[in-house]
Every structure is written in C-alpha cells, then in structure tokens.
C-alpha cells in the first residue's frame, strides 16, 4: 500500500494563561496536541471522522491503520476528512512526561499528573474548535481509543452523530492486574531511578512490560497456530541448549526490543494508568448517565479477546440500550485476540458499512 501523507500535520497549543484543569486535580499549562488531517472538509464541515488511537499509537493514523484509507473500501478517504489527535501523556508530539514542566524548567518525567479519558476528550475538543469543527460524523477507536470514542458520545452528545467503540469497556480485574504488573516490572529495572532516567531509559523493564502486554493482545489459539512448540526460527535448540528459546519466546523478545526504541517509559506508565481509571458511570454517578448519548452507537467485541472480553462489551451494549441509547452490538470472529481490529480490518469494515450506510 502506498504511503499516505496527511494534508495537515500540525500542533495546537492552548491553556497558556488559565491552565487546563484535570479531573483528578491539578492542571497542565500550557497544553500542546499533535494532530494530523487527511482529506478535506466539505462546505458544510460535516464529513469529519475522528479516529482515536490506542495506547502506543500516534496522530498519523495512516501509518498504523492504513486500511482506513484503502481504495474502493468503506473507509476510502474520498468522502471524509479524517482527523487523529495524539493523546495527552503520549510521546509523539503532545504534552506528556517528556514535555517541559514550566514550574521547574525540567521535563515532567514521573511528575506528570494523572490524566483521564475525559481529560483527553476535552483536550481533543480544543483542537476541533480550533479547526472550526462543530460536529463529528463518526468517532471511532479501539482499546483506549474505543474508551475515548464512547466518552466523546457521553460528554459532547450534541457533537457526535455516530460512535464506534471497539474492544473497550472499563477494565476488569484481570486487565487492572496486568497493567499493575507491567508498571511494577518497569520500576524494578535498576535504570528506573524513580522515573528520572534521563537518556538511559529502563529498557529491560519496558521491554518486559511490552511482552506481558503482547500476551494479552493475542490469543492462545493464535499462539498455538503461529508458534506451537517450535524452536526459535534463528536455529536455537531449546532441547539441547539451556538458554535457547522457543519460537514464541523469540517473537516476544523481538516485540520488546522494537518497542523500547520507539516509546517513552513514563508515557507508558501514564497511559496504562489512564486506561485503569476509565469508568464513565463513576464519573457521572449513575448508569443513567448513558442516556446523555444521542449518537448511534456500535460496540464491537472480539471473540478471542480476553483483555476486554466480548461478553463484557455485549453487556455494556445492553446497559446503553436500557438507557434509551440507539446501540447495537457486533462481534468480530477472530483468533487474533484484542489486536483483531488492527489485524483483520476487513471484518470491521463490513460491520461499519452496514451500520453507517444511509437509511
């Protein structure tokens, strides 16, 4: 697939004087968000698709979800203006732990405050206001991106026509446990130094955290099919060499090595904690808060996802319907686990084509 370049790649800064108040207390001042725009706004400015990225994604959605722009597919760029905004706490251009704290003149590092999904959505609204966009035809995302999509529909019901939230619910105890373990292994790395690691990040800890995460993003069926009990493909023999790896071990090590080269450790801790705190019912105090939603909502579960089980996504859809929300549940049958929305986008496209086609 050819490289797709955004029509706009820019940053928007705000909250320079009054500060951006955070839901958990404190504020950020100023705030800068990196964003990318693909395609053009139409005259009515009502053809906007807002894509909300997952944990390690960036604003450049064409790099990590290129199928969104495939020719002759539902997501062909032609009719839409696609916008993606790098979230608060990330390390790809938006305000996060690597940013300068104006009160100290040093990077925030481990002192970066806790941000919620609600904070992220309010900050994204600032970018859309800056661009003169009042309504979103579709907000879509998977994982923490799906959390953002649902939060958009709840917090700004008059601005969202359609919401598609994929493989996203408030994290259950298993997900919370996995995120906790990932943060713990990072902090056990000798290079952690209480988060003040400078230009020598705790690579071993972050790599191990990523390996734990990769196990939660896949499924046992996929691992059995892809790796089985095969020896590592570089020729190691785990039956004869004490330190030799199986194929699945080599895969996880490779994923860890790649990740530490592209992501900041403090950002990883920050965003996993943001995922932990997503709980829209707690924010509003009652399940009836879902009745705020005016958009047509599609919740998508993945059959083999054990991080956000399909049954929990389906249950959430029922809760929305009980509050009068126009909500349907659809399920992707896949062995790819939580990552199926990235690994098999054609299955997602068929769901969206049916839901979002004109009546």
Secondary structure as the mmCIF struct_conf table of DSSP 4:
data_model
#
loop_
_struct_conf.conf_type_id
_struct_conf.id
_struct_conf.beg_label_comp_id
_struct_conf.beg_label_asym_id
_struct_conf.beg_label_seq_id
_struct_conf.end_label_comp_id
_struct_conf.end_label_asym_id
_struct_conf.end_label_seq_id
BEND BEND1 UNK A 7 UNK A 7
STRN STRN1 UNK A 8 UNK A 14
BEND BEND2 UNK A 16 UNK A 18
STRN STRN2 UNK A 20 UNK A 21
TURN_TY1_P TURN_TY1_P1 UNK A 23 UNK A 24
BEND BEND3 UNK A 25 UNK A 25
STRN STRN3 UNK A 27 UNK A 28
BEND BEND4 UNK A 29 UNK A 30
STRN STRN4 UNK A 31 UNK A 38
BEND BEND5 UNK A 39 UNK A 39
TURN_TY1_P TURN_TY1_P2 UNK A 43 UNK A 44
BEND BEND6 UNK A 45 UNK A 45
STRN STRN5 UNK A 48 UNK A 52
HELX_LH_PP_P HELX_LH_PP_P1 UNK A 53 UNK A 53
TURN_TY1_P TURN_TY1_P3 UNK A 55 UNK A 56
BEND BEND7 UNK A 59 UNK A 59
HELX_RH_AL_P HELX_RH_AL_P1 UNK A 61 UNK A 64
HELX_RH_3T_P HELX_RH_3T_P1 UNK A 66 UNK A 69
TURN_TY1_P TURN_TY1_P4 UNK A 71 UNK A 72
BEND BEND8 UNK A 73 UNK A 73
TURN_TY1_P TURN_TY1_P5 UNK A 74 UNK A 75
HELX_RH_3T_P HELX_RH_3T_P2 UNK A 77 UNK A 79
STRN STRN6 UNK A 81 UNK A 85
HELX_LH_PP_P HELX_LH_PP_P2 UNK A 86 UNK A 87
TURN_TY1_P TURN_TY1_P6 UNK A 88 UNK A 89
BEND BEND9 UNK A 91 UNK A 96
TURN_TY1_P TURN_TY1_P7 UNK A 97 UNK A 98
BEND BEND10 UNK A 99 UNK A 99
STRN STRN7 UNK A 100 UNK A 101
TURN_TY1_P TURN_TY1_P8 UNK A 102 UNK A 105
STRN STRN8 UNK A 106 UNK A 107
HELX_RH_3T_P HELX_RH_3T_P3 UNK A 109 UNK A 111
HELX_LH_PP_P HELX_LH_PP_P3 UNK A 112 UNK A 114
HELX_RH_AL_P HELX_RH_AL_P2 UNK A 117 UNK A 130
TURN_TY1_P TURN_TY1_P9 UNK A 131 UNK A 132
STRN STRN9 UNK A 136 UNK A 136
BEND BEND11 UNK A 137 UNK A 137
STRN STRN10 UNK A 138 UNK A 142
TURN_TY1_P TURN_TY1_P10 UNK A 143 UNK A 143
HELX_RH_AL_P HELX_RH_AL_P3 UNK A 144 UNK A 155
TURN_TY1_P TURN_TY1_P11 UNK A 156 UNK A 156
HELX_RH_3T_P HELX_RH_3T_P4 UNK A 157 UNK A 159
STRN STRN11 UNK A 160 UNK A 160
BEND BEND12 UNK A 161 UNK A 161
STRN STRN12 UNK A 162 UNK A 166
BEND BEND13 UNK A 167 UNK A 167
BEND BEND14 UNK A 169 UNK A 170
HELX_RH_AL_P HELX_RH_AL_P4 UNK A 173 UNK A 187
TURN_TY1_P TURN_TY1_P12 UNK A 188 UNK A 188
BEND BEND15 UNK A 189 UNK A 189
TURN_TY1_P TURN_TY1_P13 UNK A 190 UNK A 191
HELX_RH_3T_P HELX_RH_3T_P5 UNK A 193 UNK A 195
TURN_TY1_P TURN_TY1_P14 UNK A 198 UNK A 199
BEND BEND16 UNK A 200 UNK A 200
HELX_RH_AL_P HELX_RH_AL_P5 UNK A 203 UNK A 217
BEND BEND17 UNK A 218 UNK A 218
HELX_RH_AL_P HELX_RH_AL_P6 UNK A 220 UNK A 226
TURN_TY1_P TURN_TY1_P15 UNK A 227 UNK A 229
HELX_LH_PP_P HELX_LH_PP_P4 UNK A 230 UNK A 230
STRN STRN13 UNK A 231 UNK A 231
HELX_LH_PP_P HELX_LH_PP_P5 UNK A 232 UNK A 232
TURN_TY1_P TURN_TY1_P16 UNK A 233 UNK A 234
BEND BEND18 UNK A 235 UNK A 235
TURN_TY1_P TURN_TY1_P17 UNK A 238 UNK A 240
TURN_TY1_P TURN_TY1_P18 UNK A 242 UNK A 243
STRN STRN14 UNK A 246 UNK A 246
HELX_RH_AL_P HELX_RH_AL_P7 UNK A 247 UNK A 260
TURN_TY1_P TURN_TY1_P19 UNK A 261 UNK A 262
HELX_RH_AL_P HELX_RH_AL_P8 UNK A 265 UNK A 277
HELX_RH_AL_P HELX_RH_AL_P9 UNK A 280 UNK A 284
TURN_TY1_P TURN_TY1_P20 UNK A 285 UNK A 285
BEND BEND19 UNK A 286 UNK A 286
HELX_RH_3T_P HELX_RH_3T_P6 UNK A 287 UNK A 292
BEND BEND20 UNK A 295 UNK A 295
STRN STRN15 UNK A 296 UNK A 302
TURN_TY1_P TURN_TY1_P21 UNK A 303 UNK A 304
TURN_TY1_P TURN_TY1_P22 UNK A 306 UNK A 309
HELX_RH_AL_P HELX_RH_AL_P10 UNK A 310 UNK A 322
TURN_TY1_P TURN_TY1_P23 UNK A 323 UNK A 324
STRN STRN16 UNK A 327 UNK A 332
BEND BEND21 UNK A 335 UNK A 336
HELX_RH_3T_P HELX_RH_3T_P7 UNK A 337 UNK A 339
HELX_RH_AL_P HELX_RH_AL_P11 UNK A 340 UNK A 343
TURN_TY1_P TURN_TY1_P24 UNK A 344 UNK A 344
HELX_RH_AL_P HELX_RH_AL_P12 UNK A 345 UNK A 356
BEND BEND22 UNK A 357 UNK A 357
#
